[in-house]
C-alpha cells in the first residue's frame, strides 16, 4: 500500500503536470473509492455513512479540481456499468439500491445542491462560447507511444524524450510511469486471465486492471479514429475538456492499486525468492519516479507566491493615475502562467475583475496571454472592451506591472 500510495502521489505522470496548479489536489479521488469499497462490503448501519462520505468525496474533488472531478465521475460511471455487466455483482447492486433507495435520493439531492454553485459559471461560459471544439481536443489526442514517453524531468528516462523531439505539447500526452508498474500491470492481467478472481481484494485489483486497459483504449487515437469522440459528444460536460490526456492522472490510481496488490501478493508468498522480489519491486518502483528538480520546482514556493499576490493586491488597492481600479490587467512577467494565476487569486480576494487569463478557455478575440508592451496592451484592451466589454471601458482598466 505504501508503494502504491507513493506512485499515486509522486509518479512521473503527476510530476509532469506540476505547472498545472489545477491538477494538483487529487486526494479526494482515492478517498471516494475507499468509501465505496467500504460501503459495498459493509452489512451494518455504517454503510449509509460510507455512501455519504463517498458522495462528499466526489463533490469535493469536483470543487477542488474540475478536470480531476470530471474524470472521477467518468470513472464512477464506468464502475456502474461494470457492476451491471457482471452477473453476481449486478444482483448485489440491485439489492443495495432497493435497500438504500431513500438514502440514495437524499444523497443525490444534496449533491445537486452542492454542485449547482460550482457548475453555474461553466454553464454561462458554454452558453456564451460553446464547448471546446472537437478539433481542439483531437489535436491533443494521445498516441500509443504516450505510454513510453516519460516526464521531461525524469532522472532515468528523460533521454527517451530526446529521441522524440517532434512530439508537440508532450506534457499533455505523457503516461509512462516506469518499467516496474507496467510489468506489474501486464503480469497481473495474465495472472487474472489464467486464475480468475476469487477474493474481494482480487476483484478490486481486477477492476483496476480493467479500468486502466479500457480507458487507455478509449483515449488513444487509432489512425484517424478516436473512440473518445463519442464521449466528447454525448457524455455530460465532456465538451468542456481540452486535454483528454490528463486522464492519465486518474488511471495512475488504477496502476497504483495494481502495484500495491502485486507487491503485497509477492510479500505474502511462502518462497523467500518471491518475498525478495517484492522488496526489489517496491524499491525499484519508487526509485524510478526520481526527478531532477522536484524539490526546487517553482510551483511549490508557497511563501513567494503569497508574497507576490499580496504585492499585487496592495498595488491594486492604491489609486492608479488618480483613479480607482474597476478592472485590472497584470502585465505578464517571465513566467506568464504564474502571473495569470496570481492575478486570478488577487481578483478573488479583492472582488475586482481581471483581464488576465491563459490557455484554452479564453474569451473570443482575446490575445493578451503573453502581451508585455504596455502601449500595445492598452490599445489591445481598448479594442477588445469596445466590442466585448459590456459595462467596462478602457478608462476603467488599471495596467499593473508585477
The 8 nearest C-alpha neighbors of each residue, nearest first, counted from 0:
[[1, 259, 3, 2, 4, 260, 263, 256],
 [2, 0, 4, 3, 5, 259, 6, 281],
 [1, 3, 5, 4, 0, 281, 6, 259],
 [4, 2, 255, 259, 0, 6, 5, 1],
 [5, 3, 1, 7, 6, 2, 0, 8],
 [4, 6, 2, 8, 3, 7, 9, 1],
 [5, 7, 10, 3, 9, 4, 8, 255],
 [8, 6, 4, 5, 10, 252, 255, 9],
 [9, 7, 5, 6, 10, 4, 13, 25],
 [8, 10, 6, 5, 7, 13, 14, 11],
 [11, 9, 6, 13, 288, 12, 7, 8],
 [10, 12, 14, 288, 13, 176, 150, 15],
 [13, 11, 15, 14, 10, 174, 176, 173],
 [14, 12, 15, 16, 11, 10, 248, 9],
 [13, 15, 11, 16, 12, 17, 10, 9],
 [14, 16, 150, 12, 13, 17, 170, 11],
 [17, 15, 19, 13, 14, 18, 22, 170],
 [18, 16, 19, 14, 15, 20, 13, 298],
 [17, 19, 16, 20, 298, 15, 336, 297],
 [20, 18, 16, 17, 21, 22, 23, 298],
 [19, 21, 22, 23, 18, 17, 298, 16],
 [20, 22, 19, 64, 23, 24, 65, 66],
 [23, 21, 20, 19, 24, 64, 67, 16],
 [22, 24, 20, 21, 25, 17, 19, 64],
 [25, 23, 26, 22, 63, 64, 21, 60],
 [26, 24, 27, 23, 28, 60, 67, 22],
 [25, 27, 28, 24, 29, 30, 60, 8],
 [28, 26, 30, 56, 60, 25, 29, 31],
 [27, 29, 31, 30, 26, 25, 60, 71],
 [30, 28, 32, 31, 27, 33, 26, 252],
 [31, 29, 33, 27, 28, 32, 34, 56],
 [30, 32, 53, 56, 28, 34, 29, 33],
 [33, 31, 35, 29, 34, 30, 36, 28],
 [32, 34, 30, 36, 35, 31, 29, 37],
 [35, 33, 37, 53, 49, 31, 36, 32],
 [34, 36, 32, 38, 37, 33, 53, 39],
 [35, 37, 39, 33, 38, 34, 32, 40],
 [36, 38, 34, 35, 40, 39, 41, 33],
 [39, 37, 46, 35, 41, 49, 36, 40],
 [38, 40, 36, 37, 41, 35, 46, 42],
 [39, 41, 37, 38, 42, 36, 46, 35],
 [42, 40, 38, 46, 43, 39, 37, 45],
 [43, 41, 40, 46, 44, 45, 38, 39],
 [44, 42, 45, 41, 46, 47, 40, 38],
 [43, 45, 46, 47, 42, 48, 41, 49],
 [46, 44, 48, 47, 43, 49, 41, 42],
 [45, 47, 38, 49, 44, 48, 41, 43],
 [48, 46, 50, 49, 45, 51, 44, 102],
 [49, 47, 45, 51, 46, 50, 52, 44],
 [48, 50, 52, 46, 34, 38, 47, 51],
 [51, 49, 47, 53, 48, 52, 38, 46],
 [52, 50, 54, 48, 53, 49, 55, 47],
 [51, 53, 55, 49, 54, 50, 56, 48],
 [54, 52, 31, 34, 56, 50, 51, 55],
 [55, 53, 51, 57, 52, 56, 50, 58],
 [56, 54, 52, 58, 57, 53, 59, 51],
 [55, 57, 59, 31, 53, 27, 54, 58],
 [56, 58, 60, 54, 55, 59, 31, 53],
 [59, 57, 55, 61, 60, 56, 62, 54],
 [60, 58, 62, 56, 61, 57, 63, 55],
 [61, 59, 68, 63, 57, 27, 58, 62],
 [68, 60, 62, 65, 58, 64, 59, 63],
 [61, 63, 59, 60, 64, 58, 65, 117],
 [64, 62, 60, 61, 59, 24, 65, 68],
 [65, 63, 61, 67, 21, 66, 62, 68],
 [64, 66, 61, 68, 67, 69, 62, 63],
 [67, 65, 69, 68, 64, 70, 22, 240],
 [66, 68, 70, 64, 69, 65, 71, 61],
 [61, 69, 67, 60, 65, 71, 70, 66],
 [68, 70, 72, 66, 71, 67, 65, 73],
 [69, 71, 73, 67, 68, 72, 74, 66],
 [70, 72, 68, 74, 69, 73, 67, 75],
 [73, 71, 75, 69, 74, 70, 76, 68],
 [72, 74, 70, 76, 71, 75, 69, 77],
 [75, 73, 77, 71, 76, 72, 78, 70],
 [76, 74, 78, 72, 77, 73, 71, 79],
 [77, 75, 73, 79, 78, 74, 72, 80],
 [76, 78, 74, 80, 75, 79, 81, 73],
 [79, 77, 75, 81, 76, 80, 74, 82],
 [80, 78, 82, 76, 81, 77, 83, 75],
 [81, 79, 83, 77, 78, 82, 84, 76],
 [80, 82, 78, 84, 79, 83, 77, 85],
 [83, 81, 79, 88, 89, 80, 85, 84],
 [82, 84, 89, 80, 81, 85, 79, 88],
 [83, 85, 81, 82, 86, 80, 89, 88],
 [86, 84, 88, 82, 83, 89, 87, 81],
 [85, 87, 89, 88, 84, 90, 83, 82],
 [88, 86, 90, 89, 85, 91, 82, 92],
 [87, 89, 91, 82, 90, 85, 86, 92],
 [90, 88, 83, 86, 92, 87, 82, 91],
 [91, 89, 93, 87, 92, 88, 94, 86],
 [90, 92, 88, 94, 89, 93, 95, 87],
 [93, 91, 89, 95, 90, 94, 88, 96],
 [92, 94, 96, 90, 95, 91, 97, 89],
 [95, 93, 91, 97, 92, 96, 98, 90],
 [94, 96, 98, 92, 93, 97, 99, 91],
 [97, 95, 93, 100, 99, 94, 98, 92],
 [98, 96, 100, 94, 95, 99, 93, 92],
 [97, 99, 95, 96, 100, 94, 101, 93],
 [98, 100, 102, 96, 97, 101, 95, 103],
 [99, 101, 103, 97, 96, 102, 98, 104],
 [102, 100, 104, 103, 99, 105, 98, 106],
 [101, 103, 105, 99, 104, 100, 106, 47],
 [102, 104, 100, 106, 101, 105, 99, 107],
 [105, 103, 101, 107, 102, 106, 108, 100],
 [104, 106, 102, 108, 103, 107, 109, 101],
 [107, 105, 103, 109, 104, 108, 110, 102],
 [108, 106, 110, 104, 109, 105, 103, 111],
 [109, 107, 111, 105, 110, 106, 104, 112],
 [110, 108, 106, 112, 107, 111, 105, 113],
 [109, 111, 107, 113, 108, 112, 114, 106],
 [112, 110, 114, 108, 113, 109, 115, 107],
 [111, 113, 109, 110, 114, 115, 108, 116],
 [114, 112, 110, 111, 115, 109, 116, 58],
 [113, 115, 111, 117, 112, 116, 110, 118],
 [114, 116, 118, 117, 112, 113, 111, 119],
 [117, 115, 118, 119, 114, 113, 112, 120],
 [116, 118, 114, 115, 119, 62, 120, 113],
 [117, 119, 115, 121, 116, 120, 114, 122],
 [118, 120, 122, 121, 116, 117, 115, 123],
 [121, 119, 123, 122, 118, 124, 117, 116],
 [122, 120, 124, 119, 118, 123, 125, 117],
 [121, 123, 119, 125, 120, 124, 126, 118],
 [122, 124, 126, 120, 121, 125, 127, 119],
 [125, 123, 121, 127, 126, 122, 128, 120],
 [124, 126, 129, 128, 122, 127, 123, 130],
 [125, 127, 123, 124, 129, 128, 122, 130],
 [128, 126, 124, 125, 129, 123, 122, 362],
 [129, 127, 125, 124, 126, 130, 363, 362],
 [130, 128, 125, 126, 127, 131, 124, 132],
 [129, 131, 238, 239, 125, 132, 128, 240],
 [130, 132, 238, 239, 241, 133, 240, 135],
 [133, 131, 135, 134, 130, 136, 238, 129],
 [132, 134, 136, 135, 137, 131, 231, 238],
 [133, 135, 137, 132, 136, 138, 131, 139],
 [136, 134, 132, 133, 138, 137, 131, 241],
 [135, 137, 241, 133, 139, 138, 134, 242],
 [138, 136, 134, 140, 139, 135, 133, 225],
 [137, 139, 135, 136, 140, 134, 133, 141],
 [140, 138, 137, 136, 242, 141, 135, 171],
 [139, 141, 137, 138, 220, 136, 219, 244],
 [142, 140, 219, 172, 244, 145, 220, 139],
 [143, 141, 219, 144, 145, 220, 140, 221],
 [144, 142, 145, 146, 219, 141, 220, 147],
 [143, 145, 146, 147, 142, 148, 141, 173],
 [146, 144, 148, 173, 143, 147, 142, 174],
 [145, 147, 175, 174, 144, 148, 143, 173],
 [146, 148, 175, 144, 145, 149, 174, 173],
 [147, 149, 145, 175, 173, 146, 160, 174],
 [150, 148, 175, 173, 156, 151, 147, 157],
 [149, 151, 15, 152, 153, 11, 12, 173],
 [150, 152, 157, 153, 149, 160, 15, 170],
 [153, 151, 290, 150, 291, 154, 157, 292],
 [154, 152, 290, 157, 150, 156, 151, 155],
 [153, 155, 290, 291, 289, 156, 152, 157],
 [156, 154, 153, 157, 287, 289, 158, 290],
 [155, 157, 158, 153, 159, 154, 149, 150],
 [158, 156, 153, 151, 159, 160, 155, 149],
 [157, 159, 161, 156, 160, 162, 155, 151],
 [160, 158, 157, 161, 162, 156, 148, 163],
 [161, 159, 163, 162, 158, 157, 148, 164],
 [160, 162, 158, 159, 163, 164, 157, 151],
 [161, 163, 160, 159, 164, 158, 165, 157],
 [162, 164, 160, 161, 165, 166, 159, 148],
 [165, 163, 166, 161, 162, 160, 167, 169],
 [164, 166, 163, 167, 162, 169, 168, 160],
 [165, 167, 164, 169, 163, 168, 160, 172],
 [166, 168, 169, 165, 164, 139, 170, 172],
 [169, 167, 170, 171, 166, 172, 139, 165],
 [168, 170, 172, 167, 171, 166, 173, 148],
 [169, 171, 172, 168, 173, 15, 16, 150],
 [172, 170, 169, 244, 168, 173, 245, 242],
 [173, 171, 169, 244, 141, 170, 145, 174],
 [172, 174, 145, 148, 170, 149, 175, 171],
 [173, 175, 146, 145, 12, 247, 176, 148],
 [174, 176, 146, 149, 147, 148, 177, 173],
 [177, 175, 11, 174, 10, 12, 180, 178],
 [178, 176, 179, 175, 287, 180, 181, 284],
 [177, 179, 181, 180, 182, 176, 284, 287],
 [178, 180, 182, 181, 284, 177, 183, 280],
 [181, 179, 183, 182, 178, 258, 177, 184],
 [180, 182, 184, 183, 178, 179, 185, 177],
 [181, 183, 179, 185, 184, 180, 186, 178],
 [182, 184, 180, 186, 181, 185, 258, 187],
 [185, 183, 181, 187, 182, 186, 188, 180],
 [186, 184, 188, 182, 187, 183, 181, 189],
 [187, 185, 183, 189, 188, 184, 182, 190],
 [186, 188, 190, 184, 189, 185, 183, 191],
 [187, 189, 185, 191, 186, 190, 184, 192],
 [190, 188, 192, 186, 187, 191, 193, 185],
 [189, 191, 187, 193, 192, 188, 194, 186],
 [192, 190, 195, 194, 193, 188, 189, 187],
 [191, 193, 189, 190, 195, 194, 188, 187],
 [194, 192, 190, 191, 195, 189, 188, 196],
 [195, 193, 191, 190, 192, 196, 189, 197],
 [194, 196, 191, 192, 193, 197, 190, 201],
 [197, 195, 201, 202, 198, 191, 194, 205],
 [196, 198, 201, 195, 199, 202, 200, 194],
 [197, 199, 201, 200, 196, 202, 203, 195],
 [198, 200, 202, 201, 203, 197, 196, 204],
 [201, 199, 203, 202, 198, 204, 260, 197],
 [200, 202, 204, 198, 199, 196, 203, 205],
 [203, 201, 205, 199, 200, 204, 196, 206],
 [202, 204, 200, 206, 205, 201, 199, 207],
 [205, 203, 207, 201, 202, 206, 257, 200],
 [204, 206, 202, 208, 207, 203, 201, 209],
 [205, 207, 209, 203, 204, 208, 210, 202],
 [206, 208, 253, 204, 210, 205, 209, 211],
 [209, 207, 205, 211, 206, 210, 204, 212],
 [208, 210, 206, 212, 211, 207, 213, 205],
 [209, 211, 213, 207, 212, 208, 214, 206],
 [210, 212, 208, 209, 214, 250, 213, 215],
 [213, 211, 215, 209, 210, 214, 208, 216],
 [214, 212, 216, 210, 215, 211, 209, 217],
 [215, 213, 217, 216, 211, 212, 210, 218],
 [214, 216, 212, 213, 217, 218, 211, 219],
 [215, 217, 213, 214, 219, 218, 212, 226],
 [218, 216, 214, 226, 215, 227, 219, 213],
 [217, 219, 215, 227, 216, 214, 220, 141],
 [220, 218, 141, 142, 216, 217, 215, 143],
 [219, 221, 225, 142, 224, 222, 140, 141],
 [220, 222, 224, 225, 223, 219, 142, 226],
 [221, 223, 224, 220, 225, 142, 219, 143],
 [224, 222, 221, 225, 220, 137, 226, 140],
 [225, 223, 221, 222, 220, 226, 228, 227],
 [224, 226, 220, 227, 228, 221, 223, 219],
 [227, 225, 217, 228, 229, 224, 218, 220],
 [226, 228, 230, 229, 225, 217, 218, 231],
 [227, 229, 231, 226, 230, 225, 232, 133],
 [230, 228, 232, 227, 231, 233, 226, 234],
 [229, 231, 234, 227, 233, 228, 232, 237],
 [232, 230, 237, 228, 238, 229, 233, 227],
 [233, 231, 229, 230, 228, 234, 238, 237],
 [232, 234, 230, 229, 231, 235, 237, 228],
 [233, 235, 230, 237, 231, 232, 236, 229],
 [234, 236, 237, 233, 238, 231, 230, 232],
 [237, 235, 238, 239, 234, 240, 69, 231],
 [238, 236, 231, 239, 235, 234, 240, 230],
 [237, 239, 130, 231, 131, 240, 236, 232],
 [240, 238, 130, 237, 131, 236, 241, 125],
 [241, 239, 238, 237, 242, 131, 243, 66],
 [240, 242, 136, 243, 131, 239, 135, 359],
 [243, 241, 244, 245, 139, 136, 240, 171],
 [242, 244, 245, 246, 241, 240, 140, 136],
 [245, 243, 172, 246, 242, 171, 141, 247],
 [246, 244, 247, 243, 248, 242, 171, 172],
 [245, 247, 248, 249, 244, 243, 70, 250],
 [246, 248, 245, 250, 249, 251, 174, 244],
 [249, 247, 251, 246, 250, 245, 13, 12],
 [250, 248, 246, 251, 247, 252, 70, 253],
 [249, 251, 253, 252, 247, 211, 248, 254],
 [250, 252, 254, 248, 249, 253, 247, 7],
 [253, 251, 255, 250, 254, 249, 7, 256],
 [254, 252, 207, 250, 256, 251, 255, 211],
 [253, 255, 251, 257, 252, 256, 258, 250],
 [254, 256, 3, 252, 258, 257, 253, 7],
 [257, 255, 259, 253, 254, 258, 3, 260],
 [256, 258, 254, 260, 255, 259, 204, 261],
 [259, 257, 255, 261, 260, 256, 3, 183],
 [258, 260, 3, 0, 256, 262, 257, 261],
 [259, 261, 257, 263, 258, 262, 264, 256],
 [262, 260, 264, 258, 263, 259, 257, 265],
 [261, 263, 277, 265, 259, 264, 260, 266],
 [264, 262, 266, 260, 265, 261, 259, 267],
 [263, 265, 261, 267, 262, 266, 260, 268],
 [264, 266, 262, 268, 277, 273, 267, 263],
 [267, 265, 274, 263, 277, 264, 268, 262],
 [268, 266, 264, 265, 263, 269, 274, 273],
 [269, 267, 265, 266, 270, 273, 274, 264],
 [270, 268, 271, 267, 273, 274, 266, 272],
 [269, 271, 272, 273, 268, 274, 267, 265],
 [270, 272, 274, 273, 275, 269, 268, 276],
 [271, 273, 275, 270, 274, 276, 269, 277],
 [274, 272, 276, 265, 275, 270, 271, 277],
 [275, 273, 266, 271, 277, 276, 272, 265],
 [276, 274, 272, 278, 277, 273, 271, 279],
 [275, 277, 273, 279, 274, 278, 280, 272],
 [278, 276, 262, 274, 280, 265, 275, 266],
 [279, 277, 281, 275, 276, 280, 282, 274],
 [278, 280, 276, 282, 277, 281, 283, 275],
 [281, 279, 277, 283, 278, 282, 284, 276],
 [282, 280, 278, 284, 279, 283, 2, 277],
 [281, 283, 279, 285, 284, 280, 286, 278],
 [282, 284, 286, 280, 285, 281, 279, 287],
 [283, 285, 281, 287, 179, 282, 286, 280],
 [286, 284, 282, 287, 283, 288, 281, 6],
 [285, 287, 283, 288, 289, 284, 282, 281],
 [288, 286, 284, 285, 289, 177, 283, 155],
 [287, 289, 286, 11, 10, 285, 290, 9],
 [290, 288, 287, 286, 154, 153, 291, 285],
 [291, 289, 153, 154, 152, 292, 293, 288],
 [292, 290, 152, 154, 293, 153, 289, 294],
 [291, 293, 295, 294, 296, 290, 152, 153],
 [294, 292, 296, 295, 290, 291, 14, 152],
 [295, 293, 292, 296, 299, 291, 297, 290],
 [294, 296, 292, 293, 297, 299, 300, 298],
 [297, 295, 293, 298, 294, 292, 299, 300],
 [298, 296, 299, 300, 295, 18, 301, 294],
 [299, 297, 296, 300, 18, 17, 301, 20],
 [298, 300, 297, 301, 296, 295, 294, 304],
 [301, 299, 303, 297, 302, 298, 304, 296],
 [300, 302, 304, 299, 303, 305, 298, 306],
 [303, 301, 305, 304, 300, 306, 307, 299],
 [304, 302, 306, 305, 301, 300, 307, 308],
 [305, 303, 301, 307, 306, 302, 308, 300],
 [304, 306, 308, 302, 303, 307, 309, 301],
 [305, 307, 303, 309, 304, 308, 302, 310],
 [308, 306, 310, 304, 305, 309, 303, 311],
 [307, 309, 305, 311, 310, 306, 341, 312],
 [308, 310, 312, 306, 311, 307, 313, 305],
 [311, 309, 307, 313, 312, 308, 306, 314],
 [312, 310, 314, 308, 309, 313, 315, 307],
 [311, 313, 309, 315, 310, 314, 345, 308],
 [312, 314, 310, 316, 315, 311, 309, 317],
 [315, 313, 311, 312, 317, 316, 310, 399],
 [314, 316, 312, 313, 317, 311, 324, 318],
 [315, 317, 313, 314, 312, 318, 323, 324],
 [318, 316, 314, 315, 319, 313, 323, 324],
 [319, 317, 323, 322, 321, 320, 316, 324],
 [318, 320, 321, 322, 317, 323, 397, 324],
 [321, 319, 322, 318, 323, 397, 317, 324],
 [322, 320, 318, 319, 323, 317, 324, 397],
 [323, 321, 318, 319, 320, 324, 395, 397],
 [324, 322, 318, 319, 325, 321, 317, 316],
 [323, 325, 326, 397, 396, 395, 322, 327],
 [324, 326, 395, 351, 396, 323, 327, 352],
 [325, 327, 396, 352, 324, 353, 351, 395],
 [328, 326, 397, 353, 396, 398, 354, 324],
 [327, 329, 398, 354, 355, 353, 399, 397],
 [330, 328, 399, 400, 398, 331, 401, 342],
 [329, 331, 400, 371, 399, 328, 332, 401],
 [332, 330, 335, 338, 369, 329, 371, 370],
 [331, 333, 334, 335, 338, 330, 401, 371],
 [332, 334, 335, 331, 338, 336, 337, 369],
 [335, 333, 332, 336, 337, 338, 331, 339],
 [334, 336, 331, 338, 332, 337, 333, 339],
 [337, 335, 339, 338, 334, 340, 357, 331],
 [336, 338, 340, 335, 339, 334, 341, 331],
 [339, 337, 335, 341, 336, 331, 340, 342],
 [338, 340, 342, 356, 355, 336, 341, 337],
 [339, 341, 343, 337, 342, 338, 336, 344],
 [340, 342, 338, 344, 343, 339, 308, 337],
 [343, 341, 345, 339, 340, 344, 346, 338],
 [342, 344, 340, 346, 341, 345, 347, 339],
 [343, 345, 347, 341, 346, 342, 348, 340],
 [346, 344, 342, 348, 347, 343, 312, 349],
 [345, 347, 343, 351, 349, 350, 344, 348],
 [348, 346, 344, 350, 345, 349, 343, 351],
 [347, 349, 345, 346, 350, 344, 351, 312],
 [348, 350, 346, 351, 347, 345, 312, 316],
 [351, 349, 346, 347, 348, 352, 345, 353],
 [350, 352, 346, 349, 326, 325, 353, 327],
 [353, 351, 326, 346, 350, 327, 354, 325],
 [354, 352, 327, 355, 326, 328, 346, 351],
 [353, 355, 328, 327, 356, 352, 326, 329],
 [356, 354, 339, 353, 328, 342, 329, 357],
 [355, 357, 339, 368, 354, 361, 358, 340],
 [358, 356, 368, 361, 339, 359, 336, 355],
 [357, 359, 360, 361, 356, 368, 336, 241],
 [358, 360, 361, 357, 241, 131, 135, 240],
 [361, 359, 358, 362, 357, 131, 356, 124],
 [360, 362, 359, 357, 365, 363, 358, 356],
 [363, 361, 365, 364, 360, 128, 124, 387],
 [362, 364, 365, 361, 128, 387, 366, 383],
 [365, 363, 366, 362, 383, 361, 387, 386],
 [364, 366, 363, 362, 367, 361, 383, 368],
 [367, 365, 368, 364, 370, 369, 379, 361],
 [366, 368, 370, 369, 365, 376, 355, 379],
 [367, 369, 357, 366, 370, 356, 355, 335],
 [370, 368, 367, 331, 335, 371, 366, 330],
 [369, 371, 367, 368, 372, 376, 331, 330],
 [370, 372, 330, 373, 331, 369, 376, 332],
 [373, 371, 375, 374, 376, 370, 330, 377],
 [372, 374, 376, 375, 371, 377, 330, 398],
 [375, 373, 377, 376, 372, 378, 379, 371],
 [374, 376, 378, 372, 377, 373, 379, 370],
 [375, 377, 373, 379, 374, 378, 380, 372],
 [378, 376, 380, 374, 375, 379, 381, 373],
 [377, 379, 381, 375, 380, 376, 382, 374],
 [380, 378, 376, 382, 381, 377, 375, 383],
 [381, 379, 383, 377, 378, 382, 384, 376],
 [380, 382, 393, 378, 384, 379, 383, 385],
 [383, 381, 379, 385, 380, 384, 378, 386],
 [382, 384, 380, 385, 386, 381, 387, 379],
 [388, 385, 383, 387, 386, 381, 382, 392],
 [384, 386, 382, 383, 388, 387, 381, 392],
 [385, 387, 384, 383, 388, 382, 389, 381],
 [388, 386, 384, 389, 383, 385, 363, 382],
 [384, 387, 389, 391, 385, 390, 386, 392],
 [388, 390, 391, 387, 384, 386, 385, 392],
 [389, 391, 388, 392, 384, 387, 385, 395],
 [392, 390, 388, 389, 395, 384, 393, 326],
 [393, 391, 394, 395, 384, 388, 385, 390],
 [392, 394, 381, 395, 396, 380, 384, 391],
 [393, 395, 392, 396, 397, 391, 381, 325],
 [394, 396, 393, 325, 392, 326, 324, 391],
 [397, 395, 326, 327, 393, 394, 324, 325],
 [396, 398, 327, 324, 399, 328, 326, 319],
 [399, 397, 328, 327, 329, 396, 400, 330],
 [400, 398, 329, 330, 328, 397, 401, 327],
 [399, 401, 330, 329, 398, 331, 332, 311],
 [400, 399, 329, 311, 330, 332, 331, 338]]
